[in-house]
Amino acid sequence: MARLPVITEEKADEHTGKTYAAIKSKFGMVPNIFKGMANSSVTLDAYLKLDEMISNGSFTPVEQDVVRIVVSQYNNCRY
């Protein structure tokens, strides 16, 4: 069960709609984590910018995924 209401594509404002289109082109869908973050467009934009910065870092994509998995396990979250 979601703790935050999710912002569906139909309910998204113009800015969030454009952000969703970019997410959809990358993932083929808009995962619920982004729909939850869309309650604050600043949060969603900041998360996506951070993810972009990480992907441009020195870790390979596999190493990035390993870090994400370890952090999610540490926080008792499913990934």
N, C-alpha and C positions, 0 to 999 in steps of 0.2 A: 504494500500500500504506500502510495506517495505521501511524503510529509509536507511537500509544497504542492500547490496546485500547478499543473503543467499548462503551459501556454501553447495551445494547439496552433497549427499553421493557419487555421481559419480565424483564430482570435488574435493573431499576432499583428502588432502595428506595422507600419511601413518599414521602419528600420529593422525590426526583428524579422520581418518577412524576407528582406534582402539577405540577412544573415542566415536564415534558414535555407534559402536557395543555395548559398555557398556551401553550407554543411551538407545539404542533400546531394550536391554535385560531387562531394568528396566521399560520402558514405553510402549514397543511394537511398538514404532516409534521414530523418531527424531523430536521433536517439533521445529517449526521455530525459537523460541527464541534461541535455541542452534545453529541453522544453521547461525543465525546472529552473535552470539558471536564468531563463528568459523573464522570470519575474522581475529581474533587474537587468536591463540591457547593459549596464556598466559591468556587472559581474560576468555576463556571457561574453562580452567583447574582451574583457581582461583575460578570461580563461583561454579564449581562442588565440589571443595574442601571445600569451605565455606558452601555449602548445606550439605555436609557430616558432617562437624563439628557441624552445627546446629542440625542435626538429632541425634547426639550423646549427645546433651545437656539435660537439665532437663525438657524441655517442652515436653508434649505429642505430638503425631502427629497431633491431633486435634488443640491443642494450637498453634502449628507451622503454620498450615493452617490459623488460625484466624489472626495471626500476618501478614502473607503474604497478606491476603485479606484487612486488615486495611491499610497496607502500600500501596497497589495498589490503593485503593480508595483515600487515601490521595494524591497520585500522579496523580489522574485522569486517571489511567490505567485500562484496562479490565483485569480481572484475571479469 
